[in-house]
Amino acid sequence: RRFEGLLILKLEMQLKDLADAAAEARVTSRIHLYQAICDPFLRCALLLGFALASLQQLCGVYALLSYSNSLFREAGVEPDRLMWASTAMASANLLSAVLSSKVVDRWGRRTLLL
């Protein structure tokens, strides 16, 4: 019973912190893209984020996933095995995403980017 009371108190404190942060964010002045590019502190993060997003789109992994049946068919995979080949490809993508997420969590984004 006491544990539940402590849990509720902790949750109420977190909710209050979130409400305070939201109120503070409402009164914070917004900046425009041009101002972010001109600010040396924000420029690096902005350009790095843009570069990473662009490289992700240019690598074309999701295009391969979208057309995997056609690609496997052209590669000579039997028609009754196309679904399994596409499923294996999507599973490999999922596994690599989970593993890379674990690596990022363990080593940290900053360490990996440096």
Disulfide bonds with the S-S distance in Angstrom:
none
